[in-house]
C-alpha cells in the first residue's frame, strides 16, 4: 500500500527479492497538469503496472466490497509505505499483521513530515523505521530501524531520496524477522518526543529575527517543496538555497538588505546574514540570484 515515489523502491525491492505481491493498493487517479485536464496515476500505480501486478484503487478503505476483495487475496501481511491512515478493520486483517515504513528514527518525528522537520530542527542524524500498525498513529511496536547522517548540503529532496532506498532495504530485512512466529516488536517509549506535524503555508515563512543557522535549516528542510518564503512589496519570494555569513562582514541598510545589483543579495538575520543562492518569484521558475538581479530592479521588491 503506497502512493508517491517514496514507496516505489520498496515495491521494486520486494518484487526483485521474490516475494509474492498479489495486489498493490494505491490512491485513485487524479486530474492534474496544465489546466488540470490530464488524468495522473500515482508513482506506485505506474510501477505496479510495469511489473504486471494487479492494482486496487479504493475510494473508501472501509467499503465492504473492497474489504471482501482483499480477503479473497488471503494476504499474509500488509506493507504500508506513504499511504493513508488505515481503519482497524483493514490493518488487523492479515495474520502476520500490517507493517509501516516511516521516515524517521521512531519514536521521534511521528507525523506527516518527518524528513522536513529533522532538517528544520537541525538534526545531524535521522533514518527509517519499520513498525507494526496500531490504533494510534506511528506508535506501534518497532521491528527494525536504520540510521543515516544528515549532511550540511542535504535538503529535504536529497534526504528523501536517500531514505526511500534505505527504507526499501529495511523492509526486506524486517520481513526476514517477522516470519519467525516468536518475533515481537520493541514497544515505543511514550516520553517527550519530537514530532513532525503536517506542513502548512505558514511553516515556511522566514522569521529574520532568528539565527542564520535556524533560517538556513528551514530553507533546507522545505526545499525543493513546499519552500521557505518571505514577503516583499510586490509578492512573496521563495528560497530554495542560501548560505550564511557573519554580521561583522557587512553593513546593512535600514531594510536589512545589501546587494551589488549583480551577484549577491544579503539579508540581515538575528546574528548575521544569509546570502540568497536560488530563489523563485511569482510566475517564474527557480533561478540563481545573479539571474534574478539581471532581470529585476531590487528596489521594486524591497
C-alpha positions in Angstrom: 0.0 0.0 0.0 1.6 3.3 -1.1 1.1 6.3 -3.4 4.2 8.6 -4.0 7.7 8.0 -5.3 8.9 7.3 -1.8 7.1 3.9 -1.8 8.3 2.7 -5.3 11.8 1.4 -4.3 10.2 -0.8 -1.6 7.8 -2.3 -4.2 10.6 -2.9 -6.6 12.8 -4.5 -3.9 10.0 -6.8 -2.7 9.4 -7.9 -6.3 13.1 -8.3 -7.0 13.6 -10.4 -3.9 10.9 -12.8 -5.0 8.0 -12.1 -2.6 4.6 -12.8 -4.0 2.7 -9.5 -4.3 -0.9 -10.4 -5.1 -2.0 -6.7 -5.3 -0.9 -3.1 -4.9 -3.3 -0.7 -3.2 -2.9 3.0 -4.1 -4.7 6.3 -4.5 -7.2 6.9 -7.2 -6.2 8.7 -10.4 -6.5 12.4 -10.2 -6.7 15.2 -12.7 -3.6 17.4 -12.8 -1.1 19.1 -15.1 -1.8 22.2 -17.1 -5.4 23.2 -16.6 -5.9 20.0 -14.5 -7.1 18.2 -17.7 -4.6 15.3 -17.5 -5.5 12.1 -15.6 -2.5 11.4 -13.4 -1.6 8.0 -11.9 0.3 7.6 -8.7 4.0 6.7 -8.9 3.2 3.4 -7.2 0.5 2.5 -9.7 2.9 3.2 -12.6 5.5 0.9 -11.1 2.9 -1.8 -10.3 1.5 -1.8 -13.9 5.1 -2.1 -15.3 5.5 -5.2 -13.0 2.1 -6.6 -14.1 0.9 -6.6 -10.5 -2.9 -6.0 -10.1 -3.8 -2.5 -8.8 -6.7 -1.7 -6.5 -7.7 2.0 -6.0 -10.4 2.2 -3.4 -12.2 5.4 -2.7 -13.2 4.3 0.8 -11.0 1.9 2.8 -14.0 0.8 4.9 -16.1 -0.1 1.9 -17.4 -3.7 2.3 -16.8 -4.7 -1.3 -13.2 -3.5 -1.0 -12.7 -5.4 2.2 -14.1 -8.6 0.7 -11.9 -8.2 -2.4 -8.9 -8.0 -0.1 -10.0 -11.0 2.0 -10.2 -13.1 -1.2 -6.5 -12.5 -1.8 -5.7 -14.2 1.5 -2.8 -11.9 2.4 -0.3 -12.9 5.0 0.9 -9.4 5.5 0.2 -5.8 4.5 3.2 -3.4 3.9 2.4 0.3 4.0 4.7 3.0 2.7 3.5 6.6 2.4 -0.2 5.8 2.3 -3.4 6.8 4.1 -4.4 6.0 7.6 -5.9 2.6 7.7 -9.1 1.6 9.6 -8.6 -1.2 12.1 -10.9 -3.5 10.1 -8.2 -3.4 7.4 -4.9 -3.3 9.2 -6.0 -6.1 11.6 -6.8 -8.5 8.8 -3.6 -10.3 7.8 -2.3 -13.0 10.2 1.2 -11.5 10.3 -0.1 -8.0 10.8 0.4 -4.7 8.9 3.8 -3.0 8.9 4.6 0.5 8.1 7.8 2.2 6.9 8.3 5.6 8.5 10.9 8.2 7.5 12.4 8.8 10.9 14.0 7.1 13.9 10.9 6.4 15.9 9.6 7.4 18.4 11.0 10.8 17.3 9.3 12.6 14.4 6.0 10.8 14.4 3.7 12.5 12.0 3.2 13.6 8.4 6.6 15.3 7.6 9.5 13.6 9.4 12.1 14.3 6.7 11.4 18.0 6.7 11.3 18.5 10.4 14.5 16.6 11.1 16.3 19.1 8.9 14.4 22.2 10.1 15.3 21.2 13.7 19.0 20.9 12.8 19.4 17.2 13.3 22.6 15.6 12.1 21.2 12.1 12.0 17.9 10.5 11.0 16.8 7.2 9.5 13.9 4.9 8.7 11.9 2.6 11.0 9.5 -0.3 10.4 6.8 -0.9 12.9 3.5 -2.7 13.4 0.5 -0.5 12.8 -1.8 0.1 15.8 -4.7 2.4 16.5 -2.6 5.5 17.5 -0.6 6.8 14.5 3.1 5.8 14.3 3.1 4.3 17.8 3.2 0.5 17.2 6.0 -1.9 18.2 9.2 -1.3 16.3 10.6 -4.0 14.1 13.8 -2.5 12.9 15.5 0.8 12.2 18.4 2.1 10.2 20.1 5.4 10.6 21.8 7.8 8.2 23.8 11.1 8.6 22.3 14.4 7.6 25.0 16.5 5.9 25.1 20.3 5.7 24.5 20.1 1.9 21.4 17.9 2.3 17.9 19.3 1.8 14.5 17.7 2.1 14.8 16.4 -1.5 18.2 14.8 -1.3 17.4 13.3 2.1 14.0 11.9 0.8 15.8 10.1 -2.0 18.4 8.6 0.4 15.8 7.4 2.8 13.5 5.8 0.3 16.3 3.5 -0.8 17.4 2.8 2.7 13.8 2.1 3.6 13.4 -0.4 0.8 16.3 -2.5 2.2 14.9 -2.1 5.7 11.5 -3.5 4.7 13.1 -6.6 3.2 15.3 -7.1 6.3 12.2 -6.7 8.5 10.3 -9.4 6.7 13.0 -11.9 7.5 12.4 -11.1 11.2 8.7 -11.2 11.4 8.2 -14.5 9.6 9.6 -16.0 12.8 6.4 -16.7 14.9 8.3 -15.9 18.1 9.3 -12.4 16.9 7.9 -9.5 18.9 8.4 -5.8 18.2 10.0 -3.4 20.6 7.4 -1.2 22.3 7.9 2.5 21.7 8.6 4.8 24.6 5.9 7.4 25.3 8.2 10.0 26.8 8.6 13.5 25.5 9.5 13.2 21.8 10.0 15.4 18.8 7.0 15.5 16.4 6.6 16.1 12.7 3.2 17.8 12.1 1.8 18.4 8.7 3.4 21.3 6.8 1.2 24.4 6.2 2.0 27.5 4.3 2.9 29.5 7.4 5.5 26.8 8.4 7.7 28.2 5.6 7.6 31.9 6.5 11.1 33.1 7.3 11.5 35.0 10.6 14.6 37.1 10.1 15.0 37.7 13.8 16.1 34.1 14.1 19.7 33.0 13.7 21.2 32.4 10.3 21.5 28.7 11.1 17.9 28.4 12.0 16.8 30.1 8.8 19.2 28.0 6.7 17.8 24.9 8.2 14.2 26.0 7.5 15.2 26.7 3.9 16.9 23.3 3.5 14.1 21.5 5.3 11.5 22.8 2.9 13.5 22.6 -0.4 12.6 21.8 -3.1 9.0 21.7 -1.8 7.0 23.4 -0.4 9.7 26.1 0.1 10.6 28.7 2.7 9.4 32.2 1.7 9.4 35.8 2.8 7.2 38.8 1.9 8.2 41.7 -0.3 6.4 44.8 -1.6 5.1 43.1 -4.7 4.9 39.4 -3.8 6.4 36.5 -1.9 9.8 35.2 -2.8 10.5 31.5 -2.3 14.0 30.5 -1.3 15.4 27.2 -2.5 19.0 27.6 -1.2 21.1 30.1 0.8 24.3 30.3 2.7 25.1 32.3 5.9 27.8 34.7 7.0 28.9 36.7 10.0 27.4 40.1 11.0 30.7 42.0 11.1 31.4 41.4 7.4 28.8 43.8 6.1 26.9 46.9 7.0 23.2 46.7 6.2 20.7 49.4 5.2 17.6 50.0 7.4 15.6 47.4 5.5 18.1 44.7 6.3 19.2 44.3 2.7 22.6 44.6 0.9 23.2 43.9 -2.7 25.6 44.9 -5.5 22.8 44.6 -8.0 24.8 42.0 -9.9 25.8 38.9 -8.0 24.5 38.8 -4.4 21.7 39.6 -2.1 22.4 39.6 1.6 19.6 39.7 4.1 20.2 40.5 7.8 19.3 37.9 10.4 19.3 37.8 14.2 23.0 37.0 14.4 24.5 37.8 11.0 23.1 37.4 7.5 22.1 34.9 4.8 23.1 35.2 1.2 20.4 34.1 -1.3 21.6 31.5 -3.8 18.5 30.1 -5.6 15.1 31.8 -5.4 11.7 32.0 -7.2 9.4 34.9 -7.7 5.7 34.6 -8.6 5.1 33.4 -12.2 8.8 32.4 -12.8 10.9 29.3 -12.5 13.5 29.0 -9.8 16.7 30.9 -10.7 20.1 31.7 -9.3 20.5 35.1 -7.6 22.6 36.6 -10.4 19.9 35.8 -13.0 17.3 37.4 -10.8 19.3 40.6 -10.4 20.0 40.7 -14.1 16.3 41.0 -14.8 14.9 42.8 -11.8 15.4 46.1 -10.1 15.9 45.2 -6.4 14.2 48.4 -5.1 11.0 47.3 -6.7 10.8 44.3 -4.5 12.3 45.6 -1.2 
